[in-house]
Structures are given as structure tokens and as C-alpha cells.
């Protein structure tokens, strides 16, 4: 997966497509935190290459997630790794982030 923060993703959900903007890559190749354009809220996404695809790279690189609790949930991500059969090879440090919305486009930004 070559998905990066700020990319616009599509999710093929059968009869319609859902669009998301990647706010954080929690664990590369598996867990993303994204802004749902249709629902106007953040959601946790387990990446599945069969259903997820990049529509526009770098769509909004200034997007910031509304979370500041990544480090508190490392155990949850480890458990999800085991549940989905991923090896725990992630050494990415998780950082605190803040919420700040841009009223021009209704996407959270710095």
C-alpha cells in the first residue's frame, strides 16, 4: 500500500462509493484513521486492498486527526494485529495530534 496522509481514498461498498481523507496512518499497510467526507466525522479503517483505493494522492496534506490518544491504544492495535493475522513489525512512534477544522472545506486541518 502506498497510501499517505492526505490522500483521498475510495471504498467500494457495492452499489455506492464512500470517500475518505487519510488523517493518520496508524500502522502502515493495515490501520488508518480517516475523515469521512459523506458522514463528516473521523473513522478507524482496517485497510483492505480489495475494497480501498486511492482516488487522489495528496488531496489534503494539511489534515489533522481529532485524536490525542494513540499511545493509550497501542495494546488495542496490537490485539487487532493478532486478530487480522498481521505480524507486529511496526516500530512507528505514535504522536499526539490536535483538532482544528477549516471552515472553507469542512476538513480538519492544522
C-alpha positions in Angstrom: 0.0 0.0 0.0 1.4 3.4 -0.9 -1.3 5.4 0.9 -0.1 8.6 2.6 -1.5 11.2 4.9 -3.8 13.5 2.9 -4.7 11.0 0.2 -8.3 10.8 -0.9 -9.5 7.2 -0.7 -12.4 5.4 -2.2 -14.2 2.4 -0.6 -16.1 0.3 -2.9 -19.2 -0.7 -0.9 -21.1 -2.4 -3.7 -23.8 0.0 -5.1 -22.0 3.2 -4.0 -18.6 4.5 -3.1 -17.6 6.1 0.2 -14.8 8.7 0.2 -12.2 9.3 3.0 -9.2 11.5 3.6 -6.3 9.8 5.4 -5.5 11.8 8.5 -3.1 9.4 10.1 -1.5 6.1 9.2 -1.6 4.2 12.5 0.1 1.0 11.2 1.3 1.0 7.7 -0.4 -1.4 5.4 -3.3 -2.0 7.8 -4.7 0.6 10.1 -5.7 4.1 9.0 -7.6 7.0 10.7 -9.6 8.9 8.1 -12.1 11.7 7.7 -15.3 10.6 6.1 -16.4 13.2 3.6 -20.0 11.9 3.5 -20.5 11.5 7.2 -18.3 14.4 8.3 -16.6 12.5 11.1 -13.4 10.5 11.7 -13.4 6.8 11.5 -10.9 4.0 12.1 -10.3 1.9 8.9 -8.7 -1.5 8.5 -7.2 -1.3 5.0 -8.4 -3.9 2.6 -6.8 -3.6 -1.0 -9.8 -5.5 -2.4 -12.2 -2.5 -1.4 -9.9 0.5 -0.8 -8.2 2.5 -3.4 -6.5 5.9 -3.9 -8.6 8.4 -5.8 -6.3 11.4 -5.5 -2.9 11.4 -3.8 -2.1 14.5 -1.7 -5.8 15.7 -1.7 -5.4 17.5 1.7 -1.9 17.1 3.2 -2.8 19.6 6.0 -5.5 17.4 7.5 -5.1 16.6 11.2 -6.9 13.9 13.2 -9.0 14.7 16.2 -7.2 12.2 18.5 -4.6 12.6 21.1 -4.8 9.1 22.5 -2.8 6.9 20.1 -0.2 5.8 22.7 -3.0 4.8 25.1 -4.4 2.4 22.4 -1.2 0.6 21.4 -2.5 -2.5 23.1 -5.7 -2.3 21.0 -3.7 -2.0 17.8 -1.5 -5.0 18.9 -4.7 -7.0 19.5 -6.1 -6.0 16.1 -2.8 -7.1 14.5 -3.3 -10.5 16.0 -7.0 -10.7 15.1 -6.3 -9.8 11.5 -3.2 -12.0 11.3 -0.7 -9.2 10.9 2.8 -9.6 12.3 3.8 -6.9 14.8 6.6 -5.3 12.8 5.5 -1.7 13.4 8.0 0.5 15.1 6.4 3.8 14.2 6.3 6.2 17.1 2.8 7.5 17.7 2.4 11.2 18.3 -0.2 13.4 19.9 -2.3 15.4 17.5 -5.0 18.2 17.8 -8.3 19.0 16.2 -8.6 22.2 14.2 -11.3 22.5 11.4 -11.1 24.6 8.3 -14.5 26.1 7.6 -13.7 26.6 3.9 -13.8 22.9 3.1 -15.1 21.3 6.3 -12.0 19.1 6.5 -9.9 19.2 9.7 -6.6 20.9 9.1 -3.6 22.3 11.1 
